[in-house]
Amino acid sequence: MNKYLFAVFLFAGPAGAAPRVAVVIDDFGLNYKKTPPDEEWLALPWRLTFAVMPESPRTKKVSPLVSAAPSKELMIHYPFDPFQSLKIAKDAVDPEDALKTAALLDKAMKQIPNAKGLNNHRSYKATKNRPLMNAFMAQLKPTGLYFLDSAVSKTSVAHAEAAAAGIPSASNNVFLDTAELHTQAFCAKMLRQAVALARKRGSAIAIGHHYYRTTLDCLKEEMPKHEKEGVQFVFASALAR
């Protein structure tokens, strides 16, 4: 095989399969003055996964809108710290912590009844704590939801603990925007990174936030370009193993 043919084979991904990218939009329903309307997000024609926060004033309104929208998947956007007051003990899960996480999970299941999966909102400390993640995954498994580690911490053990518990799971690869940097150009750059990773590994996950008009405009402009080049946009559930 010459170098050119090898490069083409590598670009095509495993066994020539179409590279798959899941785009997840976090914090859906938490609206601010400049947040694009829900209807504009829901009108995007590609498969997208929307993560909705429990206990938000708009949770019960937006959840059924997402689950009823064509080509959209609903996910619970579950917060640990700093939104829950958790002790996060080092060597063993604190019993009060376990009770709190279970209670919020139960609320989330009732408030977002058609969710297919769950990812973590922030939770920089909790997702690094193995005892707490081990206990939480034991709570999550009976729900039948898949788990997506948002990977807000490089040392997160959440994905590993979900997999160890036998929960279909995956981990985020790139963020399309941040609080500090959320230009349309940055989003386009990060989406290209996700696509490049999918071409090498077969799939990738990218998380953005619905606060930003720039992220919405980026997806409108960039997703059709990548689609024409053979990228398949899928729900996050399609990449949970």
C-alpha positions, 0 to 999 in steps of 0.5 A: 500500500503506497503512502497516498492510499494509506492516508486515504484509508486513515482519513476514512476511519475504521473499516471505511465507516462514516465518522460519527459525531454527537453534538450535545447542547448543555443547560437547555432551558436556562435562558438569559436575555441574549439566549437564542429562543428554544424554537431556533435550537429545536429547528436545527435539522440535524440529530442533536442531544439536549441536556436539561437541568433538573430543578430549573423553573423551565425544566418542565416546559422545555423537556417535552418540547425536546422529546417531541422534536424531530431529530432531537434526544433528551438528556438529564444535565445532572449537577453535583458540586457546587450546586449540591452541598456535598462533603465528598469524602476521600476514602468512602462515600458519605451516607448523606452525600449518597442520600442527596444524590439519590434524591436529586436523581429521583426528582430529575427522573420525574421532572424529565421523564423522557430522558434517554441519558444523563451527563454531569453539569460542572461537578469538578470535585465530585467526578474526580471522587471514586467513592462518590461516583461508584455510589452514584453509578449504582443509583443510576444503573436501575434507571436504564439511562446511559451516562456521558462524562462531560469531562470537565476535569482531566482526572474525572473517574465518572466514565470509568465508574459508569463502565465498571457498573455496566452502564452504557457510557461515553466521554466528551472530547471537546467543548465548542464554547466556554464562558471566556471564549465563545466566538463563532470562529472558536466553535468552528475550530473545535467542531473541526477538532471533533470531526478530525478525531472522529475520522481517526477513531470512528466517533467523537463527542462535542459539547456546546451551550445554548446561551450563545448565538455564536454557537447556534450560528456556527452549527448552522453553518458548519454542520452541513459542510461536514455532513457533505464531507461524509460526517454522520451526526448522531445522538449521544446514545449512539456512542455510549458503549 
